[in-house]
């Protein structure tokens, strides 16, 4: 592992694409995601008591998986309500960038790497967030959880991002996220470099991560890790 606070450039295969998670990795959501989850569940199943640990287990995964597990008979309805609440929050300015994220995106693209954002949110909400943050010119592709068959830790999001950016060799892909599910997706996709960051609500620690996965303070450190 690369310890937090000490980032030394590695020499992976030449990275052509960097695939980044959104909430918790590049985007600060101010707690709106968990709040929206709780509000949606309370509306549809007020008798249920859901603790933070149960919700945290679904960070980084497709949100429909959460609702299928908790309110299986009304999962699709729950997802619609959840997404609508988040779109309103985003429109009202609830999201901001993780400090240094814009700079990191710009440095990566200036060095010749494509940048893709992936998320367990649906594509419409993801696009809302990108527009709100003014990142349209900094991102080459966005892949939402509703556009793939399986969410993280399956590799589908990473593979879809590579396909959209015309990258055939996943060893030329770097993956970075704030959950073990993000890391699992990168490993499953065969990414040449996988990194975790400590900026999410429930960030992984070194003991949570397989050998070879880099642990960074934040996405702001990723360009340096790649020697950029």
Order of alpha helices (4+ residues) and beta strands (2+ residues): beta-beta-alpha-alpha-alpha-alpha-beta-alpha-beta-alpha-beta-alpha-beta-alpha-beta-beta-alpha
